[in-house]
Amino acid sequence: MHELLNDPIDVIVSFKDNRILPCSLRWNEQNYVIKTVNLVQSSREGRKRVFYFSVSDLNNYFKLKLDPEFLEWRLVELYTDG
């Protein structure tokens, strides 16, 4: 199943070699441990630069958006088998 969302989430990250690596996220009162970071890309929204992270907990695939100006994370897409 594929869902387009724009839900605020909490994300725990680590910083390594000048990179941000999401480690876990909390969405809908449930925690997900991120096992793989598949893709990181940046994009422009007007004059603002935002970052997208395609990550997985090995059961679900998430597309996360980071707005560094406000330090706000959003879950923008979810792919599941169910």
C-alpha positions as CSV (number, residue, x, y, z in Angstrom):
1,M,0.0,0.0,0.0
2,H,1.2,3.5,-0.8
3,E,0.1,6.5,1.1
4,L,0.8,10.2,0.5
5,L,1.0,12.0,3.8
6,N,2.2,15.3,5.3
7,D,2.2,14.3,9.0
8,P,4.6,15.8,11.5
9,I,6.9,13.3,13.1
10,D,9.6,13.1,15.7
11,V,13.0,11.8,14.4
12,I,16.1,10.8,16.3
13,V,19.2,11.3,14.2
14,S,23.0,10.8,14.4
15,F,25.5,13.0,12.8
16,K,28.4,11.3,11.0
17,D,30.9,12.6,8.4
18,N,28.9,15.9,8.0
19,R,25.8,13.9,7.3
20,I,22.4,13.5,9.0
21,L,21.4,9.9,9.5
22,P,17.9,9.2,10.8
23,C,17.9,6.4,13.4
24,S,14.3,6.2,14.5
25,L,11.0,7.9,14.0
26,R,7.8,8.3,16.0
27,W,4.5,8.5,14.1
28,N,0.9,7.9,15.3
29,E,2.2,7.0,18.7
30,Q,4.4,4.2,17.3
31,N,8.2,4.0,17.2
32,Y,10.0,2.7,14.1
33,V,13.7,1.8,14.2
34,I,15.3,2.8,10.9
35,K,17.5,0.0,9.5
36,T,18.5,1.4,6.2
37,V,18.9,4.8,4.6
38,N,18.3,4.2,0.9
39,L,18.5,7.7,-0.5
40,V,19.1,11.3,0.6
41,Q,18.4,14.2,-1.7
42,S,17.9,17.9,-1.4
43,S,15.3,20.1,-3.2
44,R,14.3,23.7,-3.4
45,E,10.9,25.0,-2.3
46,G,11.0,28.5,-3.5
47,R,14.2,30.0,-1.9
48,K,14.2,27.3,0.8
49,R,16.3,24.2,0.7
50,V,14.7,21.0,2.1
51,F,16.0,17.4,2.4
52,Y,14.3,14.1,1.7
53,F,15.3,10.8,3.2
54,S,14.1,7.5,1.9
55,V,14.4,5.0,4.8
56,S,13.2,1.6,5.8
57,D,12.6,-0.4,9.0
58,L,12.8,-3.6,6.7
59,N,8.9,-3.9,6.9
60,N,7.9,-0.3,5.9
61,Y,9.5,2.3,3.6
62,F,9.2,5.9,4.6
63,K,9.9,9.1,2.8
64,L,10.9,11.8,5.3
65,K,11.2,15.5,4.7
66,L,13.4,17.8,6.8
67,D,12.9,21.5,6.8
68,P,16.2,22.8,8.3
69,E,15.0,26.3,8.7
70,F,12.4,25.2,11.3
71,L,14.0,21.9,12.2
72,E,10.7,20.2,11.3
73,W,10.3,16.6,10.1
74,R,7.4,15.3,8.1
75,L,6.4,11.9,6.9
76,V,5.4,12.5,3.3
77,E,5.1,9.0,1.9
78,L,4.6,5.5,3.4
79,Y,4.9,2.2,1.5
80,T,3.7,-1.0,3.3
81,D,2.9,-4.6,2.3
82,G,-0.5,-4.4,4.0
